[in-house]
Amino acid sequence: MTTVLLVDDDIELSGMLKEYLEREGFAATTVGDGESGVTEALSGRYAIVVLDVMMPYLNGIEALRRIRMHSRIPVLMLTAKGEDIDRIVGLELGADDYVPKPCTPRELVARLRAILRRGSAALAAPVLTEPLVVGPLTLWPAQRRAEWAGRALELTSTEFNLLQTLLRHAGRVVSKAELSEQGLGRPLARFDRSIDVHMSSIRQKLDMHSADRAWIQTVRGIGYQFVLDVRHE
């Protein structure tokens, strides 16, 4: 059974989601505050975390920050409807995806399965004997490891998937729809900024090592490309 940790101070909602998840074949545990959520998330007992943003004392954003200091466990954020800033900050801190509240249990389960499916597909993929190398960037897909000129790059699972997709098509534009399918494991939704936020985070991490060059270019209205012929901007 896939173990899910639900972190939400809404006891009634948590109970409903827990019941639905268990009917769908998951093993779900609920906690009602951010502090306990961080402790449980780092315990090693769970495959994925569902983390509500709006909680008293220690909110979901700070809880995610603490989790990401020590773990790459997949995290799905629950955000208030219309609160774009919470979604953006959560994704920037390393959340794998988000679902706006109120959400249906069916939608939540679909998003969880999409995230878990990406991880399972990566593990089940044929082991590549050669790394994927473009310029100073090297990815080892089987090991989910990345380096920039010999220095380790700390990427979330979603960031790794997106960067791997760009590198496999280096030199050409990859549409947001394709990036969403391969990086997020779901079709691109209208007005969804997740891809843009993830790409911004990847760029920042690459800029730490090569601040004077733009390796990832935005092609307005279409998508992104990892450029082969890099020029100073």
C-alpha positions in Angstrom: 0.0 0.0 0.0 1.2 3.5 -0.8 1.4 5.5 2.4 0.1 9.1 2.4 0.5 11.8 5.1 -2.3 14.3 5.2 -1.3 17.5 7.1 -4.4 19.8 7.6 -6.0 21.4 10.7 -9.5 20.9 9.1 -10.4 17.6 10.9 -13.6 17.1 9.0 -11.9 17.5 5.6 -8.9 15.3 6.6 -11.3 12.6 7.8 -13.2 12.6 4.5 -10.0 12.6 2.4 -8.5 9.8 4.5 -11.6 7.7 4.0 -11.6 8.2 0.3 -7.9 7.5 0.0 -8.2 4.3 1.8 -11.1 3.2 -0.4 -8.8 3.9 -3.4 -6.1 1.6 -2.0 -3.9 4.1 -0.1 -2.8 3.9 3.6 -3.5 7.4 5.0 -2.4 9.1 8.2 -3.6 12.5 9.3 -2.0 15.1 11.5 -3.5 18.5 12.4 -0.6 20.9 12.7 2.6 21.9 10.8 5.1 20.9 13.5 3.7 17.3 13.6 3.5 17.3 9.9 7.2 18.1 9.5 8.2 15.4 12.0 6.0 12.8 10.4 7.1 13.7 6.8 10.8 13.2 7.8 10.1 9.9 9.6 10.6 7.9 6.4 7.3 6.1 6.8 5.5 7.9 3.9 5.6 7.9 0.1 4.0 11.3 -0.3 2.7 14.3 1.7 -0.4 16.3 1.2 0.2 19.7 3.0 -2.3 22.4 3.6 -1.0 26.0 3.3 -3.4 27.6 5.8 -2.6 26.3 9.2 -2.1 28.1 12.5 1.3 28.5 14.3 3.4 26.7 11.6 1.8 27.2 8.2 2.2 24.9 5.2 4.8 27.1 3.5 7.1 27.1 6.5 6.5 23.4 7.0 7.5 22.7 3.4 10.6 24.8 3.8 11.7 22.7 6.8 10.9 19.4 5.0 12.9 20.5 2.0 15.9 21.2 4.2 16.2 17.4 4.8 14.1 15.5 2.3 13.1 15.2 -1.3 9.8 13.4 -0.4 7.0 14.3 -2.9 4.8 17.1 -1.5 1.4 18.1 -2.9 0.2 21.5 -1.5 -3.5 22.4 -0.8 -3.9 26.1 -1.5 -6.9 28.5 -1.1 -8.8 29.1 -4.3 -7.4 32.2 -6.0 -4.3 32.5 -3.8 -1.7 32.4 -6.6 1.1 33.7 -4.3 0.8 30.6 -2.1 1.0 28.3 -5.1 4.0 30.1 -6.5 5.9 30.2 -3.2 5.1 26.6 -2.6 6.4 25.5 -6.0 9.5 27.7 -5.6 10.3 26.0 -2.3 10.0 22.6 -4.0 6.4 21.4 -3.9 5.7 18.9 -6.7 2.3 20.2 -7.5 -0.8 21.9 -5.9 -4.5 21.5 -5.7 -6.7 24.5 -4.9 -9.3 24.1 -2.1 -12.1 23.2 -2.1 -11.1 20.2 -4.1 -12.8 16.9 -4.7 -11.3 13.7 -3.3 -11.2 12.4 -6.9 -9.1 15.2 -8.1 -6.7 14.9 -5.2 -6.2 11.2 -5.8 -5.6 11.9 -9.5 -2.9 14.4 -8.7 -1.3 12.1 -6.1 -1.2 9.2 -8.6 0.3 11.5 -11.3 3.2 12.4 -8.9 3.8 8.9 -7.8 3.5 7.6 -11.4 6.4 9.9 -12.4 8.6 8.4 -9.7 7.6 4.9 -10.5 8.3 5.4 -14.2 11.7 6.8 -13.4 12.6 3.7 -11.3 11.2 1.3 -14.0 12.9 3.0 -16.9 15.8 1.1 -18.6 19.1 1.8 -16.9 21.1 4.1 -19.2 24.8 3.1 -19.3 25.7 6.6 -20.5 24.8 9.9 -18.8 22.9 12.6 -20.6 25.4 15.4 -21.2 24.7 18.8 -22.8 27.3 21.5 -22.3 28.4 21.6 -18.6 25.2 19.9 -17.5 25.2 16.1 -16.8 22.2 14.1 -15.8 22.1 10.4 -14.7 18.4 9.5 -15.2 18.6 6.1 -13.5 20.2 7.6 -10.4 18.1 10.8 -10.6 21.3 12.8 -10.2 22.5 16.0 -11.8 25.8 17.9 -11.9 26.9 21.2 -13.4 30.6 21.2 -14.3 31.2 18.6 -11.6 29.1 20.3 -8.9 26.0 18.6 -7.6 22.7 20.2 -8.5 19.9 19.8 -5.9 16.7 19.3 -7.9 13.2 18.3 -6.9 11.7 15.3 -8.7 9.6 17.6 -10.8 12.6 19.8 -11.7 14.6 16.8 -12.7 11.9 15.5 -15.0 11.5 18.9 -16.6 15.3 19.4 -17.1 15.7 15.9 -18.4 12.9 16.6 -21.0 14.6 19.8 -22.1 18.0 18.1 -22.4 16.6 15.2 -24.5 15.4 17.8 -26.9 18.3 20.3 -26.5 18.4 22.9 -29.3 14.7 22.8 -30.0 11.6 24.3 -28.4 9.6 22.0 -26.1 6.0 23.1 -25.6 4.5 23.7 -22.2 1.9 20.9 -22.9 4.7 18.4 -23.4 6.6 19.6 -20.3 3.4 19.3 -18.3 2.8 15.8 -19.4 6.4 14.6 -18.8 7.2 16.8 -15.8 4.0 17.0 -13.9 2.4 13.8 -15.2 -0.8 15.6 -16.2 -2.3 17.6 -19.1 -1.6 21.3 -19.1 -4.5 23.2 -17.5 -5.6 26.6 -18.6 -4.0 29.5 -16.7 -1.7 27.0 -14.9 1.6 28.7 -14.1 3.2 25.6 -12.6 5.6 25.0 -15.5 6.7 28.7 -15.5 7.5 28.6 -11.7 9.4 25.3 -11.9 11.4 26.6 -14.9 12.2 29.8 -13.0 13.5 27.7 -10.1 15.7 25.6 -12.4 17.1 28.7 -14.0 18.0 30.1 -10.6 19.9 26.9 -9.7 21.7 27.0 -13.0 22.5 30.7 -12.6 24.3 29.9 -9.3 27.0 28.2 -11.4 26.8 30.2 -14.7 25.2 33.6 -13.9 26.5 35.3 -17.1 24.7 32.9 -19.5 21.1 32.0 -20.3 21.0 28.3 -21.0 17.2 28.0 -20.9 15.2 30.3 -23.1 11.6 31.2 -23.1 9.8 31.0 -26.4 6.7 33.2 -25.8 3.4 31.5 -26.3 5.0 28.1 -27.0 7.4 26.8 -24.3 11.1 26.5 -23.5 14.4 25.3 -24.9 17.8 24.4 -23.6 20.0 26.2 -26.0 23.1 24.7 -27.5 24.6 27.9 -29.0 24.8 30.0 -25.8 25.4 33.7 -26.1 25.8 36.5 -23.5 22.6 38.5 -23.1 
